[in-house]
Every structure is written in structure tokens, then in C-alpha cells.
Amino acid sequence: MGGILTTKIGEPDAEVWKFLIMPFMSGLVGYGTNWLALKMTFYPLEFWGIEILRIKDQPLGLFGWQGIIPTKAAKMAGTCTELMTTKLINVKQVFSRLEPGEFSKVMEPGLISMMDTIINETATSYVPSIWEFLPDNVRDECVLKALEESPQFLTSFMEDVKEHIDDIFDLKHMVIEHCVANKQLLNNIFMECGDKEFKFIEISGFYFGFLFGLVQMIIFYFYDADWVLPAFGFIVGIATNFIALKIIFEPVEPTKLCCGLCFSFQGLFLRRQDAVSEIFAKVNTQQILTTENMWTAILTGPKKENFFDLLRAHTLIFTENLAGGLKPLVVAGVGAEKFTKMKEEIAKRTMDELPGVIHYSYDYTTLALDMEKTICKAMKGLSSAEFEGVLHPVFQEDEAKLILIGGVLGMGVGFVQLFFLF
């Protein structure tokens, strides 16, 4: 490469500083490519660029990029749910902790207002000539009768809910739906669980890059070919990403070094199993597996018809018991057919209004299910191989893409060094 190097070793006017900064430049390349690779794992949440010639569920398009996790939010959320439902929690077992009697008590304030409105409006609509002339104490007695019947209604209903929870609640659908609708939720889980590992990936890029830079400096000093800097930039970009990922997840099991005489080594992420378990459980239960989200999923999810069939069966029994005392009076006034329709209306209104007061049960349900403690304890008990599956899927499928992108960026910096520094 004629003219690029003006001197060789021993010549006093050698621009030694250009070579001395090469390891630092290489370290910055390693840091920068690792930092960018992490950012490209999580961001942007939606595709940035012109979305043409892009394979379905792949982050890279011909002219643009979408974060790997946001691109595969449904698949990643499904993997998380698979882990939870097969290794961490048993949905039926968790819901069995609900005490129907206690559930009925916490719902009472909402039921008082709900039943008062339903009875008054239904009676006024179907039997106005009778209801309007009844003394206030008789009307109040009807509402009190409803409140007396409500605990039995809710208790038997919740017993059925516990028994058939798998038929009315689709946990996997709920998690995927939330994560796809708000991709940052899934990012939060992985970013908080792998916070220390991601910081290690960034900073280790500098150290590994610096070491490679020393080799690069020596080779380029004695062999000043044009391709050395871009080639080493490519190698640094690839190697720093590759080595960092390997150190985080491998070895899976504690491995003795020096025949056990020195110390045992294990992937950095795997060594933090207890701490990560606490973070994973907390983030999931506070952002996705909330009581509100679970009830919403039951009421609006793909199995909602099963839930409302269950609710209808119990509501009809409740209405029969509630209206039983008024039956002779109402039948005499408007006939048996209209009385039957009135019962149906009360049942329908009860079904429609109950979801609106279910929030009264949120605090008790959260306490009773105790999801955070359950998930945390189970996760701490996973084997190292099972635990690896919590974070590794973030990188595993597109690991090669991230490493290659690091190499390309490193090569670009190598060209910059070549033409602007030398």
C-alpha cells in the first residue's frame, strides 16, 4: 500500500500515535456494534423503512428494520406462556385458591347497587301497575331477598368457575394478545430480566475489541495491506457479539476449570437464576398477568361463550329463587308467560351488569391467587437447561443476523480508519 505508511520501525518521525489508537478504535467498534445489536433486538417497535421484499415475521426488509422481539411478539409471547403453563403454574390449581364465600363478601357492595337497579327497572317495565302501588317496605323486601340469594348464587357460580377455569380462560391467548397490542410489554420482560447481561454485552464489546485491536495494530504495522483494517473490523464486529452471547448462556451447567482445582464457571445469565426469577415474576404479574387482565380475558376472550353459558345457568336459578315470592302476585296480574319473560329479563340484566361490578373482587383475587410468589418459587426450582429458555430465545433464532450485522458495521468502521486515519 504505497504512500499510506511513511515510515517503518526505528524511523524517528513515525506517526506512532495512529497505531497506538487502533486498539482503542477497535474497542469502540466492539462496543458500538454490540450496543447497536442490542438496540436492534428491541427497537423499533414497528417496521422502520419501506416495507417491500420482506419475508413474513422477519425483522429485516430490503429497505428497513423492525426489532427482533417486536417482529416476533406473538411467537415470543407464546414461548413465555408455554414456559409458564408447563413449568411454572397450573391455572386450575392457582384458581382453586379462590374461596367462593370470601369472593361473595367482597362483591357485596357492587351487588347491592346492581340488584336494586335491576329489580326496580325490570318490575317497572313488566308490571308497572303492581310495582308502583306496592309499599316501599315491600319493594325493599324484594331487593333484600335478592341480596340474601346473592351469596348462594355467587358461591355456587365461583365453584363452577374454579372447576371449569380451563374451559373459560385462555391464558396463552391473553398473553399473546397483550404483547402484540403493546410490544413494549414484551420488551420490558426481557430487558428487565436480562439487564445485567445486556450491560455486559455492551461493555465486553470494548474489551474484546481492544484485544483484537492489539493484534490488528501489530499486523497492520508490519503488513500494510489495504484489506487489513476492514477485515479486522469485520472480525471484531462478529467476534465481540459472538463471544459475549456465548459467555452469557454457556456453559449451561456449572463446569469445573483446571480439573476442578481453580473454579467452576457457568453462563452469566444462568448464575443469576434466583434474582431473575424474582424479576420475571414481578414484571409478568404487574404488567400482564394482572387480575383485571385475566377477568377481561375471561369476559371477552375466545372462550367467553363458555363463561356466559355457565353464568346463565346459575343466573336462571338465582332469578327463580328471587322472583318466587312475587310469582302468585305477578302471574295473577299479567299472566304466567309475562312472568317468565320478566325472569329472563332479570337473568339477562344480571349477566350484563355483573362484569361491570367484577372490579370489587380485584384486590381479593390478586391476594388469593398469589401469582407472583407462585411463579417466582417455581422458576427458582427450574433446572439450568429449563431456565436458559427464559432469555435465550430472544437471541437464538436471529443470533446469526445480529452477529453478521456487527461484522458489517465493523468492516465499515475499518474502511473509515483506512481512508481518514492513514
One Martini backbone bead per residue (centre of mass of N, CA, C, O) as a GRO file, in nm:
protein
  422
    1MET     BB    1   0.076   0.051   0.031
    2GLY     BB    2   0.150   0.320  -0.111
    3GLY     BB    3   0.193   0.601   0.122
    4ILE     BB    4   0.059   0.533   0.390
    5LEU     BB    5   0.338   0.453   0.485
    6THR     BB    6   0.623   0.648   0.583
    7THR     BB    7   0.719   0.433   0.799
    8LYS     BB    8   0.925   0.251   1.017
    9ILE     BB    9   1.091   0.099   1.227
   10GLY     BB   10   1.310   0.348   1.382
   11GLU     BB   11   1.173   0.591   1.277
   12PRO     BB   12   1.130   0.899   1.427
   13ASP     BB   13   0.867   1.002   1.237
   14ALA     BB   14   0.668   0.817   1.335
   15GLU     BB   15   0.309   0.770   1.352
   16VAL     BB   16   0.235   0.613   1.628
   17TRP     BB   17  -0.052   0.710   1.720
   18LYS     BB   18  -0.215   0.561   1.497
   19PHE     BB   19  -0.155   0.280   1.628
   20LEU     BB   20  -0.231   0.321   1.931
   21ILE     BB   21  -0.547   0.378   1.863
   22MET     BB   22  -0.652   0.111   1.742
   23PRO     BB   23  -0.755  -0.045   1.995
   24PHE     BB   24  -0.963   0.175   2.066
   25MET     BB   25  -1.119   0.163   1.806
   26SER     BB   26  -1.189  -0.137   1.832
   27GLY     BB   27  -1.341  -0.107   2.097
   28LEU     BB   28  -1.561   0.081   1.982
   29VAL     BB   29  -1.663  -0.115   1.778
   30GLY     BB   30  -1.749  -0.334   1.977
   31TYR     BB   31  -1.942  -0.158   2.137
   32GLY     BB   32  -2.120  -0.044   1.907
   33THR     BB   33  -2.220  -0.316   1.788
   34ASN     BB   34  -2.347  -0.422   2.047
   35TRP     BB   35  -2.537  -0.189   2.103
   36LEU     BB   36  -2.688  -0.205   1.832
   37ALA     BB   37  -2.783  -0.499   1.852
   38LEU     BB   38  -2.966  -0.449   2.095
   39LYS     BB   39  -3.147  -0.233   1.974
   40MET     BB   40  -3.236  -0.427   1.733
   41THR     BB   41  -3.389  -0.626   1.918
   42PHE     BB   42  -3.614  -0.394   2.031
   43TYR     BB   43  -3.570  -0.195   1.780
   44PRO     BB   44  -3.829  -0.111   1.645
   45LEU     BB   45  -4.160  -0.177   1.702
   46GLU     BB   46  -4.182  -0.087   1.412
   47PHE     BB   47  -4.145  -0.062   1.096
   48TRP     BB   48  -3.849   0.078   0.940
   49GLY     BB   49  -3.944   0.192   0.631
   50ILE     BB   50  -3.965   0.002   0.333
   51GLU     BB   51  -4.214  -0.251   0.284
   52ILE     BB   52  -4.017  -0.451   0.094
   53LEU     BB   53  -3.906  -0.750   0.062
   54ARG     BB   54  -4.052  -0.912   0.316
   55ILE     BB   55  -4.043  -1.151   0.533
   56LYS     BB   56  -4.231  -1.310   0.729
   57ASP     BB   57  -4.127  -1.258   1.051
   58GLN     BB   58  -3.898  -1.050   0.964
   59PRO     BB   59  -3.692  -0.782   1.040
   60LEU     BB   60  -3.577  -0.782   0.748
   61GLY     BB   61  -3.553  -0.562   0.487
   62LEU     BB   62  -3.453  -0.404   0.214
   63PHE     BB   63  -3.577  -0.112   0.362
   64GLY     BB   64  -3.537  -0.220   0.677
   65TRP     BB   65  -3.651  -0.233   1.035
   66GLN     BB   66  -3.728  -0.463   1.307
   67GLY     BB   67  -3.748  -0.569   1.592
   68ILE     BB   68  -3.725  -0.887   1.691
   69ILE     BB   69  -3.938  -0.897   1.913
   70PRO     BB   70  -4.170  -0.739   1.775
   71THR     BB   71  -4.186  -0.927   1.528
   72LYS     BB   72  -4.211  -1.189   1.752
   73ALA     BB   73  -4.433  -1.151   1.973
   74ALA     BB   74  -4.614  -1.400   1.951
   75LYS     BB   75  -4.391  -1.613   1.979
   76MET     BB   76  -4.262  -1.513   2.243
   77ALA     BB   77  -4.522  -1.522   2.413
   78GLY     BB   78  -4.569  -1.823   2.368
   79THR     BB   79  -4.308  -1.917   2.505
   80CYS     BB   80  -4.368  -1.796   2.783
   81THR     BB   81  -4.638  -1.946   2.828
   82GLU     BB   82  -4.527  -2.229   2.805
   83LEU     BB   83  -4.351  -2.206   3.051
   84MET     BB   84  -4.572  -2.137   3.258
   85THR     BB   85  -4.779  -2.386   3.200
   86THR     BB   86  -4.545  -2.624   3.230
   87LYS     BB   87  -4.346  -2.501   3.486
   88LEU     BB   88  -4.501  -2.278   3.688
   89ILE     BB   89  -4.821  -2.313   3.623
   90ASN     BB   90  -5.155  -2.398   3.741
   91VAL     BB   91  -5.446  -2.267   3.675
   92LYS     BB   92  -5.638  -2.445   3.843
   93GLN     BB   93  -5.475  -2.437   4.105
   94VAL     BB   94  -5.478  -2.131   4.144
   95PHE     BB   95  -5.800  -2.096   4.140
   96SER     BB   96  -5.850  -2.281   4.396
   97ARG     BB   97  -5.787  -2.042   4.607
   98LEU     BB   98  -6.061  -1.957   4.584
   99GLU     BB   99  -6.318  -1.825   4.793
  100PRO     BB  100  -6.645  -1.801   4.739
  101GLY     BB  101  -6.734  -1.661   5.002
  102GLU     BB  102  -6.532  -1.425   4.987
  103PHE     BB  103  -6.612  -1.327   4.709
  104SER     BB  104  -6.903  -1.249   4.791
  105LYS     BB  105  -6.828  -1.030   4.999
  106VAL     BB  106  -6.664  -0.832   4.806
  107MET     BB  107  -6.928  -0.802   4.609
  108GLU     BB  108  -7.163  -0.667   4.767
  109PRO     BB  109  -7.156  -0.360   4.696
  110GLY     BB  110  -7.220  -0.410   4.392
  111LEU     BB  111  -7.488  -0.576   4.425
  112ILE     BB  112  -7.673  -0.373   4.560
  113SER     BB  113  -7.686  -0.173   4.323
  114MET     BB  114  -7.756  -0.371   4.095
  115MET     BB  115  -8.025  -0.500   4.209
  116ASP     BB  116  -8.186  -0.244   4.251
  117THR     BB  117  -8.194  -0.163   3.951
  118ILE     BB  118  -8.304  -0.422   3.818
  119ILE     BB  119  -8.572  -0.454   3.976
  120ASN     BB  120  -8.697  -0.178   3.926
  121GLU     BB  121  -8.684  -0.176   3.610
  122THR     BB  122  -8.828  -0.447   3.552
  123ALA     BB  123  -9.092  -0.399   3.711
  124THR     BB  124  -9.169  -0.135   3.565
  125SER     BB  125  -9.185  -0.271   3.280
  126TYR     BB  126  -9.385  -0.530   3.348
  127VAL     BB  127  -9.533  -0.422   3.648
  128PRO     BB  128  -9.643  -0.119   3.707
  129SER     BB  129  -9.924  -0.155   3.849
  130ILE     BB  130  -9.790  -0.304   4.093
  131TRP     BB  131  -9.517  -0.168   4.179
  132GLU     BB  132  -9.619   0.133   4.235
  133PHE     BB  133  -9.829   0.021   4.477
  134LEU     BB  134  -9.614  -0.066   4.646
  135PRO     BB  135  -9.468  -0.062   4.922
  136ASP     BB  136  -9.155   0.017   5.019
  137ASN     BB  137  -9.106  -0.235   5.204
  138VAL     BB  138  -9.162  -0.439   4.973
  139ARG     BB  139  -8.946  -0.355   4.779
  140ASP     BB  140  -8.711  -0.391   4.975
  141GLU     BB  141  -8.761  -0.693   5.012
  142CYS     BB  142  -8.677  -0.774   4.726
  143VAL     BB  143  -8.386  -0.679   4.747
  144LEU     BB  144  -8.310  -0.846   4.997
  145LYS     BB  145  -8.365  -1.115   4.863
  146ALA     BB  146  -8.137  -1.084   4.659
  147LEU     BB  147  -7.908  -1.061   4.872
  148GLU     BB  148  -7.962  -1.342   4.997
  149GLU     BB  149  -7.908  -1.498   4.718
  150SER     BB  150  -7.624  -1.406   4.620
  151PRO     BB  151  -7.419  -1.584   4.776
  152GLN     BB  152  -7.518  -1.852   4.653
  153PHE     BB  153  -7.476  -1.774   4.364
  154LEU     BB  154  -7.167  -1.702   4.375
  155THR     BB  155  -7.062  -1.958   4.506
  156SER     BB  156  -7.157  -2.163   4.290
  157PHE     BB  157  -7.029  -2.017   4.051
  158MET     BB  158  -6.726  -2.024   4.153
  159GLU     BB  159  -6.705  -2.327   4.164
  160ASP     BB  160  -6.739  -2.358   3.856
  161VAL     BB  161  -6.505  -2.182   3.768
  162LYS     BB  162  -6.282  -2.351   3.898
  163GLU     BB  163  -6.356  -2.623   3.748
  164HIS     BB  164  -6.371  -2.450   3.442
  165ILE     BB  165  -6.121  -2.263   3.370
  166ASP     BB  166  -6.014  -2.402   3.101
  167ASP     BB  167  -6.297  -2.327   2.944
  168ILE     BB  168  -6.282  -1.984   3.007
  169PHE     BB  169  -5.949  -1.969   3.000
  170ASP     BB  170  -5.693  -1.809   2.786
  171LEU     BB  171  -5.377  -1.744   2.852
  172LYS     BB  172  -5.224  -1.736   2.584
  173HIS     BB  173  -5.407  -1.534   2.439
  174MET     BB  174  -5.371  -1.302   2.639
  175VAL     BB  175  -5.064  -1.260   2.616
  176ILE     BB  176  -5.044  -1.222   2.310
  177GLU     BB  177  -5.240  -0.985   2.281
  178HIS     BB  178  -5.082  -0.786   2.464
  179CYS     BB  179  -4.801  -0.800   2.317
  180VAL     BB  180  -4.897  -0.713   2.033
  181ALA     BB  181  -5.038  -0.444   2.119
  182ASN     BB  182  -4.776  -0.421   2.337
  183LYS     BB  183  -4.449  -0.458   2.275
  184GLN     BB  184  -4.316  -0.332   2.531
  185LEU     BB  185  -4.388  -0.553   2.732
  186LEU     BB  186  -4.189  -0.765   2.625
  187ASN     BB  187  -3.940  -0.596   2.649
  188ASN     BB  188  -3.951  -0.560   2.957
  189ILE     BB  189  -3.899  -0.847   3.038
  190PHE     BB  190  -3.617  -0.883   2.901
  191MET     BB  191  -3.473  -0.622   3.003
  192GLU     BB  192  -3.499  -0.686   3.310
  193CYS     BB  193  -3.384  -0.976   3.318
  194GLY     BB  194  -3.116  -0.880   3.119
  195ASP     BB  195  -2.964  -0.627   3.219
  196LYS     BB  196  -2.673  -0.732   3.293
  197GLU     BB  197  -2.618  -0.875   3.022
  198PHE     BB  198  -2.642  -0.625   2.838
  199LYS     BB  199  -2.413  -0.469   2.969
  200PHE     BB  200  -2.198  -0.679   2.909
  201ILE     BB  201  -2.214  -0.671   2.604
  202GLU     BB  202  -2.121  -0.383   2.573
  203ILE     BB  203  -1.849  -0.375   2.741
  204SER     BB  204  -1.714  -0.629   2.612
  205GLY     BB  205  -1.672  -0.508   2.333
  206PHE     BB  206  -1.431  -0.335   2.414
  207TYR     BB  207  -1.234  -0.547   2.525
  208PHE     BB  208  -1.228  -0.736   2.282
  209GLY     BB  209  -1.159  -0.517   2.076
  210PHE     BB  210  -0.888  -0.437   2.200
  211LEU     BB  211  -0.747  -0.708   2.162
  212PHE     BB  212  -0.782  -0.717   1.855
  213GLY     BB  213  -0.635  -0.443   1.809
  214LEU     BB  214  -0.351  -0.535   1.880
  215VAL     BB  215  -0.326  -0.729   1.647
  216GLN     BB  216  -0.390  -0.529   1.426
  217MET     BB  217  -0.155  -0.336   1.475
  218ILE     BB  218   0.077  -0.531   1.419
  219ILE     BB  219  -0.001  -0.621   1.136
  220PHE     BB  220  -0.022  -0.332   1.005
  221TYR     BB  221   0.270  -0.245   1.056
  222PHE     BB  222   0.398  -0.495   0.881
  223TYR     BB  223   0.108  -0.517   0.704
  224ASP     BB  224  -0.002  -0.270   0.463
  225ALA     BB  225  -0.285  -0.364   0.377
  226ASP     BB  226  -0.596  -0.264   0.283
  227TRP     BB  227  -0.766  -0.515   0.418
  228VAL     BB  228  -0.708  -0.521   0.726
  229LEU     BB  229  -0.907  -0.323   0.860
  230PRO     BB  230  -1.179  -0.431   0.748
  231ALA     BB  231  -1.132  -0.726   0.840
  232PHE     BB  232  -1.105  -0.664   1.145
  233GLY     BB  233  -1.373  -0.524   1.176
  234PHE     BB  234  -1.537  -0.773   1.107
  235ILE     BB  235  -1.423  -0.955   1.329
  236VAL     BB  236  -1.496  -0.781   1.572
  237GLY     BB  237  -1.803  -0.766   1.527
  238ILE     BB  238  -1.844  -1.074   1.548
  239ALA     BB  239  -1.682  -1.165   1.803
  240THR     BB  240  -1.809  -0.991   2.026
  241ASN     BB  241  -2.092  -1.105   1.999
  242PHE     BB  242  -2.033  -1.406   2.021
  243ILE     BB  243  -1.883  -1.414   2.295
  244ALA     BB  244  -2.098  -1.281   2.471
  245LEU     BB  245  -2.323  -1.493   2.423
  246LYS     BB  246  -2.166  -1.736   2.526
  247ILE     BB  247  -2.111  -1.633   2.820
  248ILE     BB  248  -2.411  -1.610   2.906
  249PHE     BB  249  -2.509  -1.934   2.813
  250GLU     BB  250  -2.212  -2.048   2.866
  251PRO     BB  251  -2.244  -2.285   3.045
  252VAL     BB  252  -2.519  -2.435   3.168
  253GLU     BB  253  -2.339  -2.587   3.351
  254PRO     BB  254  -2.132  -2.624   3.589
  255THR     BB  255  -1.775  -2.578   3.529
  256LYS     BB  256  -1.474  -2.714   3.566
  257LEU     BB  257  -1.158  -2.580   3.606
  258CYS     BB  258  -0.871  -2.729   3.617
  259CYS     BB  259  -0.990  -2.995   3.738
  260GLY     BB  260  -1.118  -2.821   3.990
  261LEU     BB  261  -0.885  -2.623   4.111
  262CYS     BB  262  -1.017  -2.354   4.066
  263PHE     BB  263  -1.315  -2.308   3.904
  264SER     BB  264  -1.639  -2.243   3.834
  265PHE     BB  265  -1.842  -2.226   3.530
  266GLN     BB  266  -2.110  -2.004   3.410
  267GLY     BB  267  -2.347  -1.863   3.278
  268LEU     BB  268  -2.441  -1.553   3.370
  269PHE     BB  269  -2.750  -1.593   3.366
  270LEU     BB  270  -2.761  -1.866   3.526
  271ARG     BB  271  -2.639  -1.742   3.797
  272ARG     BB  272  -2.926  -1.552   3.820
  273GLN     BB  273  -3.189  -1.713   3.887
  274ASP     BB  274  -3.315  -1.584   4.141
  275ALA     BB  275  -3.327  -1.288   4.047
  276VAL     BB  276  -3.482  -1.336   3.780
  277SER     BB  277  -3.733  -1.467   3.902
  278GLU     BB  278  -3.830  -1.214   4.051
  279ILE     BB  279  -3.854  -1.031   3.802
  280PHE     BB  280  -4.038  -1.203   3.621
  281ALA     BB  281  -4.277  -1.219   3.818
  282LYS     BB  282  -4.325  -0.916   3.857
  283VAL     BB  283  -4.362  -0.818   3.565
  284ASN     BB  284  -4.591  -1.010   3.481
  285THR     BB  285  -4.802  -0.945   3.719
  286GLN     BB  286  -4.799  -0.619   3.665
  287GLN     BB  287  -4.845  -0.623   3.324
  288ILE     BB  288  -5.022  -0.901   3.255
  289LEU     BB  289  -5.110  -1.092   3.520
  290THR     BB  290  -5.368  -0.948   3.589
  291THR     BB  291  -5.677  -0.946   3.711
  292GLU     BB  292  -5.802  -0.766   3.497
  293ASN     BB  293  -5.697  -0.922   3.249
  294MET     BB  294  -5.829  -1.195   3.320
  295TRP     BB  295  -6.124  -1.101   3.323
  296THR     BB  296  -6.124  -0.987   3.039
  297ALA     BB  297  -6.056  -1.260   2.903
  298ILE     BB  298  -6.311  -1.407   3.001
  299LEU     BB  299  -6.524  -1.188   2.880
  300THR     BB  300  -6.360  -1.160   2.567
  301GLY     BB  301  -6.261  -1.416   2.481
  302PRO     BB  302  -6.272  -1.726   2.308
  303LYS     BB  303  -6.437  -1.843   2.592
  304LYS     BB  304  -6.694  -1.666   2.664
  305GLU     BB  305  -6.935  -1.854   2.607
  306ASN     BB  306  -6.880  -2.047   2.842
  307PHE     BB  307  -6.912  -1.841   3.065
  308PHE     BB  308  -7.209  -1.745   2.996
  309ASP     BB  309  -7.336  -2.022   3.028
  310LEU     BB  310  -7.266  -2.050   3.323
  311LEU     BB  311  -7.401  -1.790   3.421
  312ARG     BB  312  -7.689  -1.851   3.321
  313ALA     BB  313  -7.750  -2.100   3.490
  314HIS     BB  314  -7.723  -1.947   3.766
  315THR     BB  315  -7.917  -1.707   3.710
  316LEU     BB  316  -8.183  -1.866   3.679
  317ILE     BB  317  -8.187  -1.973   3.966
  318PHE     BB  318  -8.175  -1.701   4.106
  319THR     BB  319  -8.438  -1.585   3.979
  320GLU     BB  320  -8.633  -1.797   4.082
  321ASN     BB  321  -8.584  -1.735   4.383
  322LEU     BB  322  -8.643  -1.430   4.372
  323ALA     BB  323  -8.947  -1.450   4.224
  324GLY     BB  324  -9.117  -1.650   4.391
  325GLY     BB  325  -9.277  -1.448   4.585
  326LEU     BB  326  -9.415  -1.292   4.321
  327LYS     BB  327  -9.568  -1.489   4.140
  328PRO     BB  328  -9.871  -1.478   4.215
  329LEU     BB  329  -9.902  -1.172   4.166
  330VAL     BB  330  -9.800  -1.157   3.869
  331VAL     BB  331  -9.975  -1.375   3.738
  332ALA     BB  332 -10.244  -1.237   3.812
  333GLY     BB  333 -10.175  -0.969   3.647
  334VAL     BB  334 -10.005  -1.092   3.358
  335GLY     BB  335  -9.906  -1.375   3.364
  336ALA     BB  336  -9.694  -1.640   3.299
  337GLU     BB  337  -9.544  -1.541   3.044
  338LYS     BB  338  -9.447  -1.265   3.158
  339PHE     BB  339  -9.296  -1.381   3.398
  340THR     BB  340  -9.086  -1.532   3.233
  341LYS     BB  341  -8.973  -1.280   3.091
  342MET     BB  342  -8.883  -1.137   3.348
  343LYS     BB  343  -8.674  -1.344   3.434
  344GLU     BB  344  -8.502  -1.319   3.181
  345GLU     BB  345  -8.436  -1.021   3.222
  346ILE     BB  346  -8.291  -1.050   3.492
  347ALA     BB  347  -8.079  -1.243   3.390
  348LYS     BB  348  -7.963  -1.062   3.167
  349ARG     BB  349  -7.890  -0.820   3.346
  350THR     BB  350  -7.698  -0.971   3.531
  351MET     BB  351  -7.499  -1.052   3.310
  352ASP     BB  352  -7.440  -0.757   3.212
  353GLU     BB  353  -7.360  -0.626   3.506
  354LEU     BB  354  -7.140  -0.800   3.647
  355PRO     BB  355  -6.879  -0.701   3.496
  356GLY     BB  356  -6.913  -0.400   3.621
  357VAL     BB  357  -6.846  -0.532   3.939
  358ILE     BB  358  -6.579  -0.712   3.941
  359HIS     BB  359  -6.371  -0.506   4.071
  360TYR     BB  360  -6.430  -0.582   4.372
  361SER     BB  361  -6.233  -0.854   4.339
  362TYR     BB  362  -5.934  -0.785   4.278
  363ASP     BB  363  -5.781  -0.783   4.548
  364TYR     BB  364  -5.857  -1.067   4.637
  365THR     BB  365  -5.760  -1.226   4.389
  366THR     BB  366  -5.463  -1.145   4.401
  367LEU     BB  367  -5.414  -1.263   4.685
  368ALA     BB  368  -5.512  -1.558   4.633
  369LEU     BB  369  -5.334  -1.639   4.384
  370ASP     BB  370  -5.034  -1.559   4.406
  371MET     BB  371  -4.851  -1.541   4.137
  372GLU     BB  372  -4.569  -1.433   4.201
  373LYS     BB  373  -4.480  -1.649   4.407
  374THR     BB  374  -4.531  -1.895   4.228
  375ILE     BB  375  -4.340  -1.828   3.993
  376CYS     BB  376  -4.081  -1.782   4.151
  377LYS     BB  377  -4.054  -2.060   4.285
  378ALA     BB  378  -4.060  -2.231   4.023
  379MET     BB  379  -3.817  -2.093   3.880
  380LYS     BB  380  -3.599  -2.165   4.094
  381GLY     BB  381  -3.656  -2.489   4.030
  382LEU     BB  382  -3.520  -2.493   3.777
  383SER     BB  383  -3.332  -2.592   3.552
  384SER     BB  384  -3.083  -2.472   3.365
  385ALA     BB  385  -3.206  -2.552   3.091
  386GLU     BB  386  -3.486  -2.426   3.145
  387PHE     BB  387  -3.390  -2.135   3.219
  388GLU     BB  388  -3.262  -2.056   2.946
  389GLY     BB  389  -3.555  -2.022   2.802
  390VAL     BB  390  -3.616  -1.725   2.894
  391LEU     BB  391  -3.382  -1.559   2.708
  392HIS     BB  392  -3.252  -1.701   2.455
  393PRO     BB  393  -3.481  -1.664   2.235
  394VAL     BB  394  -3.408  -1.370   2.164
  395PHE     BB  395  -3.137  -1.475   1.999
  396GLN     BB  396  -3.130  -1.755   1.862
  397GLU     BB  397  -3.279  -1.720   1.581
  398ASP     BB  398  -3.104  -1.421   1.527
  399GLU     BB  399  -2.799  -1.442   1.585
  400ALA     BB  400  -2.665  -1.431   1.302
  401LYS     BB  401  -2.764  -1.149   1.226
  402LEU     BB  402  -2.628  -0.989   1.454
  403ILE     BB  403  -2.338  -1.077   1.391
  404LEU     BB  404  -2.329  -0.978   1.096
  405ILE     BB  405  -2.393  -0.682   1.150
  406GLY     BB  406  -2.142  -0.636   1.319
  407GLY     BB  407  -1.943  -0.695   1.088
  408VAL     BB  408  -2.033  -0.475   0.887
  409LEU     BB  409  -1.985  -0.234   1.075
  410GLY     BB  410  -1.685  -0.292   1.128
  411MET     BB  411  -1.595  -0.265   0.831
  412GLY     BB  412  -1.677   0.028   0.798
  413VAL     BB  413  -1.477   0.136   1.011
  414GLY     BB  414  -1.225   0.031   0.869
  415PHE     BB  415  -1.247   0.225   0.624
  416VAL     BB  416  -1.232   0.481   0.785
  417GLN     BB  417  -0.951   0.437   0.898
  418LEU     BB  418  -0.799   0.410   0.629
  419PHE     BB  419  -0.887   0.699   0.489
  420PHE     BB  420  -0.857   0.903   0.758
  421LEU     BB  421  -0.590   0.798   0.908
  422PHE     BB  422  -0.400   0.684   0.644
   0.00000   0.00000   0.00000
